[in-house]
């Protein structure tokens, strides 16, 4: 029997580097042939062979309602009839901005863009422009897109800045980025002691989703806020993944419940606010946001920013997930999935730990949850690859990489969750 996925992959490699337009899709980390999606509906997608999978990627987070939700589909179809792109403002951009601002009290104004990378890149430029400083802190294991200054790994010591992780990133760009260990209070304190007056911002994922699922501890997040305020640096929360996903008000609303008064200076959003269309945003208090052109000296622009079809998709999505009880139900469904995976691993004596919040989850083939990137790296990659392919063979699609979080949608049913747990039980018996 011919494999249409393999045929498409071989064809793609002739015209697209690696056969994919984003590296993780190539299955290099896990081996095997990528699944080429033909269509999706609800909690499922079908590949080029017509095989159905329960989808726990959801386009890496945006599909919180599942694929093809009727209200979202109707909004997109209606918007498409009016035109694809204008390069001029529309009323729907205002409506979407107002909707987002109503959910995030830390923001008084925002700017719409087309991707998370564009949003984080612009947020850092804004922080630098607003403070007049060049250097900033990021944390190892947090991914903020592929802008040059963000593709940086940890340096050899705290007194030195990071080194490029990609060819094409000049050292003189990387030298302004200080990379610290996630959840390491001692390093954070020392970094501010050494470089406080030079720091424009600290950028952090409150829940890191690209070393699977690792939370910033409450003391660590609180100290990030305190040190930024003391030294005149801005705290930038990258909520591209967690925004409107772990809670309607994002991870910052979760931290604010435990840390009264907690708020970032700049918030970066993406994924869910676009509902699956290319759309992201960054925002903050009026005084900071008015530093952007055309009001201020920090330049940022985009031909497709505020695209009328993307804003229609995002607005319809936000209105659906704002309905009473939505997140309570989504969170319960995600907790049931995680409990099922834990139970399946425990029954076979497999070292396993997992965590979740809202519709986002992650697991590790480790006995306890890791707190930073070096600990995550201790996870058993060979065992994960066997788990991935075992689930795939049983119609369950999780991220094809050890270091990626997973996502549950409102379209996943109790039967889907149980089928996933059953598939995991079967695979854990083989590990």
Phi and psi in degrees as a GROMACS rama.xvg file:
@    title "Ramachandran Plot"
@    xaxis  label "Phi"
@    yaxis  label "Psi"
@TYPE xy
-72.3411  148.735  UNK-2
-105.31  104.288  UNK-3
-65.8107  -31.1038  UNK-4
-62.5663  -44.1893  UNK-5
-64.6859  -42.282  UNK-6
-61.7693  -43.0115  UNK-7
-66.4517  -38.0775  UNK-8
-64.8476  -43.3567  UNK-9
-64.2167  -38.6574  UNK-10
-66.2695  -43.3497  UNK-11
-61.9567  -37.0506  UNK-12
-66.011  -14.0382  UNK-13
-79.5795  -23.4275  UNK-14
-125.813  -14.2952  UNK-15
-126.505  128.445  UNK-16
-55.3536  120.868  UNK-17
73.5563  0.134505  UNK-18
79.7677  5.37387  UNK-19
-140.093  160.975  UNK-20
-105.082  8.87066  UNK-21
-155.204  128.166  UNK-22
-55.3917  -40.5  UNK-23
-63.4102  -22.0002  UNK-24
-67.3798  -15.8947  UNK-25
-77.2041  -7.05693  UNK-26
65.9252  18.4231  UNK-27
-62.0218  -35.7298  UNK-28
-70.5567  -31.739  UNK-29
-109.759  -13.9165  UNK-30
81.0582  162.66  UNK-31
96.7702  -168.913  UNK-32
-106.573  128.93  UNK-33
-59.5253  149.474  UNK-34
-89.7861  122.519  UNK-35
-90.5324  117.618  UNK-36
-79.3079  130.241  UNK-37
-95.6611  -38.6446  UNK-38
-163.085  165.333  UNK-39
-143.811  151.466  UNK-40
-156.51  129.573  UNK-41
61.251  -122.923  UNK-42
-95.542  11.3838  UNK-43
-128.027  156.566  UNK-44
-136.199  159.641  UNK-45
-117.967  135.483  UNK-46
-90.314  -174.571  UNK-47
-66.6929  -16.4543  UNK-48
-92.0584  -0.661916  UNK-49
84.1063  10.6232  UNK-50
-81.4126  134.905  UNK-51
-93.7808  139.78  UNK-52
-128.2  142.707  UNK-53
-76.2622  122.005  UNK-54
-96.7547  114.13  UNK-55
-110.005  18.7533  UNK-56
-102.29  -43.5164  UNK-57
54.9296  46.6665  UNK-58
60.0827  33.1534  UNK-59
64.4897  34.7637  UNK-60
123.239  -32.3912  UNK-61
-65.2349  -29.505  UNK-62
-84.3947  60.1737  UNK-63
-68.0392  -23.933  UNK-64
-93.4301  -2.56864  UNK-65
90.3981  175.473  UNK-66
-82.5573  134.225  UNK-67
69.7357  37.2588  UNK-68
-59.7597  132.499  UNK-69
-55.5232  -42.9724  UNK-70
-67.1732  -37.7584  UNK-71
-71.3887  -43.6388  UNK-72
-59.7853  -43.0063  UNK-73
-63.5351  -41.9871  UNK-74
-63.6377  -40.9391  UNK-75
-67.9218  -43.8285  UNK-76
-62.3126  -41.067  UNK-77
-65.3196  -43.3695  UNK-78
-64.7709  -37.9577  UNK-79
-63.4278  -32.5015  UNK-80
-65.8473  -25.7175  UNK-81
-87.3079  -12.3796  UNK-82
135.895  147.802  UNK-83
-84.2784  -38.0715  UNK-84
-164.373  142.262  UNK-85
-121.962  -25.1769  UNK-86
66.289  23.9697  UNK-87
-146.275  157.825  UNK-88
-68.9448  153.385  UNK-89
-131.956  159.281  UNK-90
-64.5905  -31.7446  UNK-91
-65.2179  -28.6842  UNK-92
-60.5665  -40.782  UNK-93
-66.0312  -44.4841  UNK-94
-60.2353  -43.2814  UNK-95
-67.5875  -43.2662  UNK-96
-59.2259  -44.5764  UNK-97
-63.5853  -39.2932  UNK-98
-63.233  -45.5461  UNK-99
-65.4245  -45.2567  UNK-100
-62.2305  -30.9722  UNK-101
-67.7836  -21.7395  UNK-102
-94.5691  -16.8255  UNK-103
-126.736  90.6316  UNK-104
-60.1398  -20.9445  UNK-105
-70.5461  -13.8651  UNK-106
-111.457  133.995  UNK-107
-106.922  -23.9591  UNK-108
-144.163  156.712  UNK-109
-147.552  164.368  UNK-110
-124.218  128.03  UNK-111
-83.3511  138.694  UNK-112
-135.472  -168.274  UNK-113
-108.786  -12.2056  UNK-114
-154.251  159.517  UNK-115
-62.2462  -39.8835  UNK-116
-58.6789  -45.4218  UNK-117
-62.6729  -38.8557  UNK-118
-68.4655  -45.6716  UNK-119
-68.0538  -40.4963  UNK-120
-58.6848  -44.0525  UNK-121
-70.2272  -36.1669  UNK-122
-63.3573  -40.849  UNK-123
-68.7217  -40.2595  UNK-124
-60.8549  -41.2855  UNK-125
-64.2451  -43.058  UNK-126
-61.4444  -41.3904  UNK-127
-65.8409  -41.987  UNK-128
-67.083  -38.2999  UNK-129
-72.127  -30.7037  UNK-130
-99.8796  -18.6318  UNK-131
72.9816  21.0404  UNK-132
-118.394  160.8  UNK-133
-108.824  -33.3982  UNK-134
-85.4678  153.25  UNK-135
-151.115  163.526  UNK-136
-107.013  135.466  UNK-137
-129.38  175.739  UNK-138
-123.689  138.267  UNK-139
-60.1952  130.306  UNK-140
98.9836  -17.4381  UNK-141
-86.9976  132.648  UNK-142
-109.954  125.868  UNK-143
-122.234  29.2139  UNK-144
96.3003  -179.955  UNK-145
-108.099  27.8077  UNK-146
-66.0933  149.45  UNK-147
-51.8282  -49.5046  UNK-148
-71.069  -9.57593  UNK-149
-102.555  -11.442  UNK-150
-90.771  68.5867  UNK-151
-136.565  137.182  UNK-152
-105.946  172.994  UNK-153
-62.3874  143.913  UNK-154
-79.5104  -175.133  UNK-155
-81.0624  -9.94367  UNK-156
-172.578  169.84  UNK-157
-65.6885  -28.8727  UNK-158
-75.2016  -12.3043  UNK-159
-109.171  157.089  UNK-160
-95.181  178.543  UNK-161
-72.5682  173.258  UNK-162
-120.101  146.046  UNK-163
-59.3185  142.172  UNK-164
-104.355  2.44636  UNK-165
-136.613  140.579  UNK-166
-60.0664  146.744  UNK-167
94.1101  -5.10323  UNK-168
-101.091  111.616  UNK-169
-66.5942  142.616  UNK-170
-56.0373  -33.9123  UNK-171
-68.2273  -17.7353  UNK-172
-83.1608  -45.5425  UNK-173
-65.1603  -24.6368  UNK-174
-66.3189  -14.5923  UNK-175
-90.0796  -4.19749  UNK-176
-105.884  119.899  UNK-177
-100.659  121.597  UNK-178
-106.577  122.508  UNK-179
-115.618  167.288  UNK-180
-80.4999  131.68  UNK-181
-59.2732  136.401  UNK-182
66.5223  18.3354  UNK-183
-102.94  97.5225  UNK-184
-64.8208  -37.146  UNK-185
-62.3937  -45.1247  UNK-186
-64.2269  -40.4209  UNK-187
-60.6887  -46.8793  UNK-188
-60.3233  -45.1177  UNK-189
-67.3135  -37.6975  UNK-190
-62.421  -43.2732  UNK-191
-69.4648  -35.0952  UNK-192
-63.4506  -37.2372  UNK-193
-81.3395  -36.9865  UNK-194
-128.679  8.07896  UNK-195
-45.5041  -50.6962  UNK-196
-67.7943  -13.5385  UNK-197
-98.7993  -7.38819  UNK-198
-88.1579  125.099  UNK-199
-79.3257  -38.3357  UNK-200
-164.568  166.429  UNK-201
-115.621  127.405  UNK-202
-113.483  131.993  UNK-203
-149.273  142.48  UNK-204
-83.6348  119.835  UNK-205
-62.7475  -32.6812  UNK-206
-127.201  112.378  UNK-207
-73.1053  124.016  UNK-208
-106.745  -0.500803  UNK-209
-112.118  11.1646  UNK-210
-122.71  39.0576  UNK-211
81.1181  -105.684  UNK-212
-142.119  100.236  UNK-213
-130.293  122.656  UNK-214
-85.97  144.528  UNK-215
-74.1248  128.928  UNK-216
-65.3965  155.721  UNK-217
-59.6263  -45.874  UNK-218
-61.0559  -37.0536  UNK-219
-68.024  -46.2585  UNK-220
-64.6626  -40.8157  UNK-221
-61.3269  -41.0031  UNK-222
-71.3218  -34.0425  UNK-223
-56.5199  -46.0194  UNK-224
-64.0698  -46.2577  UNK-225
-63.7917  -44.749  UNK-226
-69.4804  -38.1153  UNK-227
-61.0586  -46.6391  UNK-228
-62.2102  -41.9245  UNK-229
-66.5474  -36.7032  UNK-230
-100.941  3.86415  UNK-231
76.3284  17.6778  UNK-232
-92.7522  160.133  UNK-233
-99.1779  141.896  UNK-234
-95.9557  117.424  UNK-235
-107.204  117.402  UNK-236
-96.0789  117.981  UNK-237
-85.1833  99.9791  UNK-238
-111  30.8246  UNK-239
-55.224  -41.9624  UNK-240
-89.9908  -41.7989  UNK-241
-86.5949  -20.5003  UNK-242
-61.4789  127.685  UNK-243
56.0268  21.7965  UNK-244
-122.594  -47.2427  UNK-245
-85.2767  -20.739  UNK-246
-165.341  160.859  UNK-247
-59.455  -38.8178  UNK-248
-92.308  16.9086  UNK-249
74.0006  -177.797  UNK-250
-64.4698  -29.1781  UNK-251
-62.3117  -31.1486  UNK-252
-70.5655  -31.2848  UNK-253
-67.8313  -45.2358  UNK-254
-68.7788  -34.538  UNK-255
-65.0007  -28.7367  UNK-256
-67.3662  -33.5404  UNK-257
-92.3228  -24.7403  UNK-258
-123.638  83.3676  UNK-259
-52.3362  130.847  UNK-260
88.8608  -5.54277  UNK-261
-65.203  133.704  UNK-262
-161.112  142.6  UNK-263
-79.1498  167.041  UNK-264
-85.5952  -36.4192  UNK-265
-134.39  136.66  UNK-266
-115.712  136.804  UNK-267
-112.35  128.097  UNK-268
-125.193  156.22  UNK-269
-166.487  -159.748  UNK-270
51.5346  -93.9308  UNK-271
-59.5445  -37.6759  UNK-272
-66.6838  -13.3758  UNK-273
-102.665  -8.938  UNK-274
62.6971  16.4576  UNK-275
113.15  -9.00925  UNK-276
-94.1269  158.911  UNK-277
-69.2815  98.4169  UNK-278
-156.945  137.547  UNK-279
-150.306  177.06  UNK-280
-157.668  158.181  UNK-281
-139.634  144.709  UNK-282
-158.851  172.295  UNK-283
-178.113  -163.115  UNK-284
-61.5319  154.895  UNK-285
-56.3291  -41.885  UNK-286
-62.3104  -33.6594  UNK-287
-78.1888  -47.1141  UNK-288
-66.8996  -26.1543  UNK-289
-75.9433  1.48971  UNK-290
-78.2056  -11.5217  UNK-291
-79.6931  145.482  UNK-292
-61.1094  141.737  UNK-293
-90.2254  2.86717  UNK-294
-84.662  -34.3452  UNK-295
-128.72  -171.256  UNK-296
-86.5513  -6.52025  UNK-297
-89.0321  115.295  UNK-298
-88.2792  137.91  UNK-299
-157.876  136.724  UNK-300
-155.546  164.249  UNK-301
-166.729  126.692  UNK-302
-58.1212  -42.4781  UNK-303
-99.236  8.14019  UNK-304
-60.7184  130.896  UNK-305
72.8311  28.0995  UNK-306
-50.6037  133.465  UNK-307
-63.3714  -30.5619  UNK-308
-78.4543  -39.693  UNK-309
-63.9063  -41.2627  UNK-310
-67.2951  -34.3817  UNK-311
-64.4788  -42.6253  UNK-312
-64.4703  -47.4027  UNK-313
-64.0667  -43.1419  UNK-314
-64.8482  -44.0404  UNK-315
-63.2214  -38.672  UNK-316
-64.1741  -47.5461  UNK-317
-62.6298  -37.2761  UNK-318
-67.1039  -34.652  UNK-319
-70.9703  -42.8179  UNK-320
-79.0012  -8.84181  UNK-321
-85.0687  -3.56602  UNK-322
-66.9673  143.567  UNK-323
-54.9693  134.004  UNK-324
87.0221  -7.66873  UNK-325
-59.9114  -52.7112  UNK-326
-72.6708  -29.3296  UNK-327
-62.0665  -43.9095  UNK-328
-68.855  -41.9075  UNK-329
-63.8679  -43.4846  UNK-330
-62.7553  -41.6427  UNK-331
-63.063  -40.0197  UNK-332
-65.4925  -41.3794  UNK-333
-66.0545  -41.8284  UNK-334
-62.7337  -36.9156  UNK-335
-63.9398  -41.6536  UNK-336
-60.2422  -49.8476  UNK-337
-62.9064  -40.5733  UNK-338
-62.3015  -39.5423  UNK-339
-64.5172  -40.1677  UNK-340
-67.4542  -41.5768  UNK-341
-61.4541  -44.5607  UNK-342
-63.1229  -41.753  UNK-343
-62.7633  -41.9221  UNK-344
-68.5421  -42.2505  UNK-345
-62.5284  -36.6977  UNK-346
-62.687  -26.3254  UNK-347
-107.929  6.36491  UNK-348
69.3073  27.3731  UNK-349
-88.8679  128.853  UNK-350
-60.375  124.573  UNK-351
-159.642  136.053  UNK-352
-140.584  151.879  UNK-353
-153.166  157.791  UNK-354
-149.373  160.999  UNK-355
-159.043  162.334  UNK-356
-157.267  130.946  UNK-357
57.3628  -124.741  UNK-358
-104.984  25.0877  UNK-359
-123.021  138.329  UNK-360
-145.182  165.148  UNK-361
-156.194  156.938  UNK-362
-144.093  158.39  UNK-363
-135.815  144.395  UNK-364
-87.1799  60.3102  UNK-365
-138.87  151.807  UNK-366
-70.4752  -26.0408  UNK-367
-133.816  157.509  UNK-368
-68.141  130.226  UNK-369
-73.4543  157.69  UNK-370
-113.197  -7.83153  UNK-371
-159.634  176.35  UNK-372
-63.7348  -44.9315  UNK-373
-58.2343  -36.3827  UNK-374
-69.8137  -39.284  UNK-375
-59.676  -37.9588  UNK-376
-65.8269  -11.6242  UNK-377
-81.6067  -7.40933  UNK-378
-63.8295  149.574  UNK-379
-81.1845  100.574  UNK-380
-70.0827  -36.3864  UNK-381
-63.8728  -42.5026  UNK-382
-66.4559  -38.2713  UNK-383
-62.0573  -43.0116  UNK-384
-60.1097  -39.1949  UNK-385
-66.1991  -38.9694  UNK-386
-64.2476  -44.3474  UNK-387
-58.3802  -50.9368  UNK-388
-70.6389  -31.656  UNK-389
-64.9433  -42.127  UNK-390
-67.6242  -41.1519  UNK-391
-59.3771  -43.1136  UNK-392
-64.9697  -19.8883  UNK-393
-104.2  15.3127  UNK-394
82.1695  23.7864  UNK-395
-119.57  122.796  UNK-396
-109.292  108.581  UNK-397
-109.204  175.45  UNK-398
-58.4408  134.365  UNK-399
-82.4201  46.2975  UNK-400
-164.219  143.363  UNK-401
-64.133  -25.5569  UNK-402
-106.493  27.2993  UNK-403
-120.491  137.015  UNK-404
-72.3221  167.516  UNK-405
-117.805  167.904  UNK-406
-139.951  133.429  UNK-407
-104.919  145.115  UNK-408
-115.446  167.274  UNK-409
-66.0368  -16.4514  UNK-410
-83.3621  -15.8204  UNK-411
-67.3593  132.281  UNK-412
-99.859  169.546  UNK-413
-58.4498  -37.2671  UNK-414
-65.0664  -37.5841  UNK-415
-63.7127  -43.6288  UNK-416
-64.3159  -43.6145  UNK-417
-66.5431  -39.724  UNK-418
-62.6383  -36.7007  UNK-419
-67.0736  -44.517  UNK-420
-62.8204  -40.0737  UNK-421
-64.8127  -42.6513  UNK-422
-60.6267  -41.504  UNK-423
-64.0821  -40.7993  UNK-424
-58.5058  -44.7575  UNK-425
-63.8492  -40.8544  UNK-426
-73.2392  -39.6182  UNK-427
-60.5985  -27.9835  UNK-428
-63.4703  -22.5695  UNK-429
-96.9009  -8.73202  UNK-430
